[in-house]
Amino acid sequence: MIETASWWLTLQLLALFSLVPALLLFRNLPDRGYWLAKALGLQLPSYALWLVAWTGILPNGRPAVFFVVLLAGGLSAYVASRRRLIRPLAAFLLDNWRTVLATETVFAISFFGFALLRAYHPDVAGTEQPMDFAFLNSTL
């Protein structure tokens, strides 16, 4: 359960780092892209880590992951301060607290629900096994 909570907190941190790019990219949506911040929080640092490892700048490992995540957070903070988005971001979160609460509730229920479901059936079975081997072979 501690591992699941740590993953959830990590995803929350990544979503926080990607909130500024999501609000800038999807400003025409009704929620200004708040729903998409979690997906961007996973995709942008993952892609950056892949680029850094693929080009050979850093080896693929924990130090590279920490570097990329800190770089994403630093860039997000820089863009937010440069464009003076901190007050508008806080105002948006306060004005749309129901949307924020609904988003976080749906995400938490689905995340912990799927984690609980997976805990009762953890084995690799069916068509999942070849894909797992493909992922392992691609990282090696």
C-alpha positions, 0 to 999 in steps of 0.5 A, spaced: 500 500 500 505 504 501 508 503 494 501 505 491 501 511 495 508 513 493 506 512 486 500 516 487 504 522 490 509 522 484 503 522 479 500 528 483 507 532 483 508 530 475 501 533 474 503 539 478 509 540 474 505 540 468 499 544 470 502 550 467 504 547 460 497 544 460 493 551 462 497 554 456 496 549 451 489 547 452 486 554 454 480 554 450 477 548 453 472 549 459 477 546 464 483 550 461 486 543 460 486 541 468 484 534 466 490 533 461 495 535 466 496 528 469 497 525 462 502 531 460 505 530 467 507 523 465 508 524 457 513 530 457 518 527 462 518 520 459 519 523 453 525 528 455 528 522 459 527 517 453 531 523 449 536 524 454 538 517 454 537 515 447 542 521 445 547 518 450 547 525 454 545 521 461 544 513 462 537 511 463 537 510 471 534 514 477 539 520 477 536 521 469 529 521 472 530 526 477 534 530 473 528 530 468 523 531 473 527 537 476 528 540 470 520 539 468 519 543 475 524 548 474 521 550 467 514 550 469 516 555 475 520 559 470 514 559 465 509 561 470 514 566 473 516 569 466 508 570 464 506 572 471 501 566 471 501 564 479 496 569 481 491 567 475 493 560 476 491 561 483 485 564 481 483 559 476 484 553 482 479 557 487 474 559 481 474 552 479 474 548 485 469 543 483 472 541 477 479 540 481 475 536 486 471 532 481 478 531 477 482 529 483 476 524 486 475 521 479 483 520 478 484 517 486 478 512 485 480 509 479 487 509 481 486 506 487 481 501 485 485 499 479 491 498 484 486 494 488 484 490 483 491 488 480 493 486 487 488 481 487 490 478 480 498 480 480 500 475 475 502 476 468 497 472 463 494 472 457 496 477 451 500 481 457 506 477 457 508 478 450 508 485 451 511 485 458 517 481 454 517 487 449 518 492 454 523 489 458 527 487 451 526 494 449 529 497 455 535 492 455 
